[in-house]
């Protein structure tokens, strides 16, 4: 895993642990919502993760991009599906989303390579 990606995942894990201590209701509330929504339903978990990744790219949220690239891979997405979902965000949001495609690519390379 690339150093920057590895550092991100380590820091995020540490940050979540701090949040669990300091704002447990927020963490539990978000985790509950996440758990209820992000499961197979009318859309598969894979489809939902690709949507979440697309929104992360559209919102230019580097942390969301990294997390949802990982979750897309965990749900069985291919590199091509992930890049295509990110490309839809570029079509919808233009240049700001376009400049975040390298984050998707770097995270893919770090997690797969």
ZADO-1210 file (C-alpha; in nm, 4 decimals, padded with zeros to 6 digits):
<atoms>
<atom x="00.0000" y="00.0000" z="00.0000" code="UNK" pos="1"/>
<atom x="00.1344" y="00.3459" z="-00.0866" code="UNK" pos="2"/>
<atom x="00.2650" y="00.5422" z="00.2088" code="UNK" pos="3"/>
<atom x="00.0132" y="00.8249" z="00.1777" code="UNK" pos="4"/>
<atom x="-00.2789" y="00.5832" z="00.1546" code="UNK" pos="5"/>
<atom x="-00.1462" y="00.3681" z="00.4376" code="UNK" pos="6"/>
<atom x="-00.0975" y="00.6776" z="00.6564" code="UNK" pos="7"/>
<atom x="-00.4514" y="00.7917" z="00.5762" code="UNK" pos="8"/>
<atom x="-00.6074" y="00.4612" z="00.6828" code="UNK" pos="9"/>
<atom x="-00.3982" y="00.4515" z="01.0020" code="UNK" pos="10"/>
<atom x="-00.4891" y="00.8095" z="01.0906" code="UNK" pos="11"/>
<atom x="-00.8568" y="00.7535" z="01.0145" code="UNK" pos="12"/>
<atom x="-00.8648" y="00.4507" z="01.2440" code="UNK" pos="13"/>
<atom x="-00.7057" y="00.6599" z="01.5196" code="UNK" pos="14"/>
<atom x="-00.9458" y="00.9488" z="01.4567" code="UNK" pos="15"/>
<atom x="-01.2484" y="00.7190" z="01.4787" code="UNK" pos="16"/>
<atom x="-01.1230" y="00.5802" z="01.8097" code="UNK" pos="17"/>
<atom x="-01.0968" y="00.9371" z="01.9451" code="UNK" pos="18"/>
<atom x="-01.4419" y="01.0227" z="01.8173" code="UNK" pos="19"/>
<atom x="-01.5871" y="00.7106" z="01.9839" code="UNK" pos="20"/>
<atom x="-01.4474" y="00.8387" z="02.3138" code="UNK" pos="21"/>
<atom x="-01.5467" y="01.2019" z="02.2752" code="UNK" pos="22"/>
<atom x="-01.8696" y="01.1927" z="02.0718" code="UNK" pos="23"/>
<atom x="-02.0061" y="00.8387" z="02.0975" code="UNK" pos="24"/>
<atom x="-02.3636" y="00.9384" z="02.0125" code="UNK" pos="25"/>
<atom x="-02.2498" y="01.0914" z="01.6830" code="UNK" pos="26"/>
<atom x="-02.0395" y="00.7880" z="01.5937" code="UNK" pos="27"/>
<atom x="-02.3143" y="00.5437" z="01.6897" code="UNK" pos="28"/>
<atom x="-02.5791" y="00.7435" z="01.5062" code="UNK" pos="29"/>
<atom x="-02.3762" y="00.7634" z="01.1866" code="UNK" pos="30"/>
<atom x="-02.2719" y="00.3979" z="01.2118" code="UNK" pos="31"/>
<atom x="-02.6361" y="00.2989" z="01.2536" code="UNK" pos="32"/>
<atom x="-02.7431" y="00.4964" z="00.9473" code="UNK" pos="33"/>
<atom x="-02.4492" y="00.3606" z="00.7471" code="UNK" pos="34"/>
<atom x="-02.5304" y="00.0040" z="00.8482" code="UNK" pos="35"/>
<atom x="-02.8975" y="00.0369" z="00.7579" code="UNK" pos="36"/>
<atom x="-02.8359" y="00.1997" z="00.4192" code="UNK" pos="37"/>
<atom x="-02.5190" y="00.0293" z="00.2967" code="UNK" pos="38"/>
<atom x="-02.6452" y="-00.3230" z="00.2490" code="UNK" pos="39"/>
<atom x="-02.8075" y="-00.5077" z="-00.0374" code="UNK" pos="40"/>
<atom x="-03.1552" y="-00.3848" z="-00.1168" code="UNK" pos="41"/>
<atom x="-03.3070" y="-00.2608" z="-00.4416" code="UNK" pos="42"/>
<atom x="-02.9461" y="-00.1634" z="-00.5159" code="UNK" pos="43"/>
<atom x="-02.6641" y="-00.4006" z="-00.4361" code="UNK" pos="44"/>
<atom x="-02.3939" y="-00.3035" z="-00.1899" code="UNK" pos="45"/>
<atom x="-02.1555" y="-00.2763" z="-00.4854" code="UNK" pos="46"/>
<atom x="-02.3864" y="-00.0331" z="-00.6641" code="UNK" pos="47"/>
<atom x="-02.4284" y="00.1728" z="-00.3468" code="UNK" pos="48"/>
<atom x="-02.0522" y="00.1916" z="-00.2947" code="UNK" pos="49"/>
<atom x="-02.0001" y="00.3083" z="-00.6521" code="UNK" pos="50"/>
<atom x="-02.2616" y="00.5799" z="-00.5929" code="UNK" pos="51"/>
<atom x="-02.0898" y="00.6798" z="-00.2682" code="UNK" pos="52"/>
<atom x="-01.7560" y="00.6982" z="-00.4459" code="UNK" pos="53"/>
<atom x="-01.9073" y="00.9145" z="-00.7177" code="UNK" pos="54"/>
<atom x="-02.0470" y="01.1520" z="-00.4581" code="UNK" pos="55"/>
<atom x="-01.7102" y="01.1621" z="-00.2802" code="UNK" pos="56"/>
<atom x="-01.5414" y="01.2616" z="-00.6069" code="UNK" pos="57"/>
<atom x="-01.8154" y="01.5166" z="-00.6830" code="UNK" pos="58"/>
<atom x="-01.7782" y="01.6686" z="-00.3357" code="UNK" pos="59"/>
<atom x="-01.3970" y="01.6593" z="-00.3669" code="UNK" pos="60"/>
<atom x="-01.3708" y="01.4752" z="-00.0353" code="UNK" pos="61"/>
<atom x="-01.0323" y="01.3008" z="-00.0418" code="UNK" pos="62"/>
<atom x="-01.1122" y="01.1046" z="00.2730" code="UNK" pos="63"/>
<atom x="-01.4441" y="00.9843" z="00.1294" code="UNK" pos="64"/>
<atom x="-01.2738" y="00.8881" z="-00.1963" code="UNK" pos="65"/>
<atom x="-01.0134" y="00.6770" z="-00.0179" code="UNK" pos="66"/>
<atom x="-01.2683" y="00.5038" z="00.2037" code="UNK" pos="67"/>
<atom x="-01.5106" y="00.4276" z="-00.0755" code="UNK" pos="68"/>
<atom x="-01.2436" y="00.3052" z="-00.3169" code="UNK" pos="69"/>
<atom x="-01.1566" y="00.0513" z="-00.0457" code="UNK" pos="70"/>
<atom x="-01.5224" y="-00.0319" z="00.0142" code="UNK" pos="71"/>
<atom x="-01.5847" y="-00.0666" z="-00.3609" code="UNK" pos="72"/>
<atom x="-01.2984" y="-00.3143" z="-00.3850" code="UNK" pos="73"/>
<atom x="-01.4275" y="-00.5008" z="-00.0800" code="UNK" pos="74"/>
<atom x="-01.7718" y="-00.5218" z="-00.2461" code="UNK" pos="75"/>
<atom x="-01.6161" y="-00.6761" z="-00.5571" code="UNK" pos="76"/>
<atom x="-01.5788" y="-00.3762" z="-00.7877" code="UNK" pos="77"/>
<atom x="-01.3220" y="-00.3889" z="-01.0611" code="UNK" pos="78"/>
<atom x="-01.0742" y="-00.1116" z="-01.1283" code="UNK" pos="79"/>
<atom x="-01.2691" y="-00.0350" z="-01.4457" code="UNK" pos="80"/>
<atom x="-01.5996" y="00.0002" z="-01.2580" code="UNK" pos="81"/>
<atom x="-01.4394" y="00.2301" z="-01.0007" code="UNK" pos="82"/>
<atom x="-01.2815" y="00.4533" z="-01.2633" code="UNK" pos="83"/>
<atom x="-01.6050" y="00.4639" z="-01.4628" code="UNK" pos="84"/>
<atom x="-01.8044" y="00.5682" z="-01.1543" code="UNK" pos="85"/>
<atom x="-01.5490" y="00.8415" z="-01.0882" code="UNK" pos="86"/>
<atom x="-01.5753" y="00.9483" z="-01.4523" code="UNK" pos="87"/>
<atom x="-01.9521" y="00.9961" z="-01.4175" code="UNK" pos="88"/>
<atom x="-01.8740" y="01.2464" z="-01.1414" code="UNK" pos="89"/>
<atom x="-01.6474" y="01.4356" z="-01.3791" code="UNK" pos="90"/>
<atom x="-01.9255" y="01.4483" z="-01.6365" code="UNK" pos="91"/>
<atom x="-02.1643" y="01.5877" z="-01.3739" code="UNK" pos="92"/>
<atom x="-01.9258" y="01.8193" z="-01.1874" code="UNK" pos="93"/>
<atom x="-01.6553" y="01.9108" z="-01.4365" code="UNK" pos="94"/>
<atom x="-01.3065" y="02.0282" z="-01.3483" code="UNK" pos="95"/>
<atom x="-01.3186" y="02.0105" z="-00.9678" code="UNK" pos="96"/>
<atom x="-01.4141" y="01.6411" z="-00.9839" code="UNK" pos="97"/>
<atom x="-01.1638" y="01.5840" z="-01.2661" code="UNK" pos="98"/>
<atom x="-00.8785" y="01.7042" z="-01.0453" code="UNK" pos="99"/>
<atom x="-00.9663" y="01.4343" z="-00.7887" code="UNK" pos="100"/>
<atom x="-00.9435" y="01.1370" z="-01.0271" code="UNK" pos="101"/>
<atom x="-00.5726" y="01.1013" z="-00.9382" code="UNK" pos="102"/>
<atom x="-00.6780" y="01.0384" z="-00.5748" code="UNK" pos="103"/>
<atom x="-00.8953" y="00.7507" z="-00.6982" code="UNK" pos="104"/>
<atom x="-00.6111" y="00.6159" z="-00.9117" code="UNK" pos="105"/>
<atom x="-00.3487" y="00.6506" z="-00.6385" code="UNK" pos="106"/>
<atom x="-00.5721" y="00.4745" z="-00.3872" code="UNK" pos="107"/>
<atom x="-00.6462" y="00.1941" z="-00.6329" code="UNK" pos="108"/>
<atom x="-00.2773" y="00.1482" z="-00.7011" code="UNK" pos="109"/>
<atom x="-00.1949" y="00.1476" z="-00.3310" code="UNK" pos="110"/>
<atom x="-00.4679" y="-00.1002" z="-00.2403" code="UNK" pos="111"/>
<atom x="-00.4237" y="-00.3335" z="-00.5351" code="UNK" pos="112"/>
<atom x="-00.0570" y="-00.3107" z="-00.5991" code="UNK" pos="113"/>
</atoms>
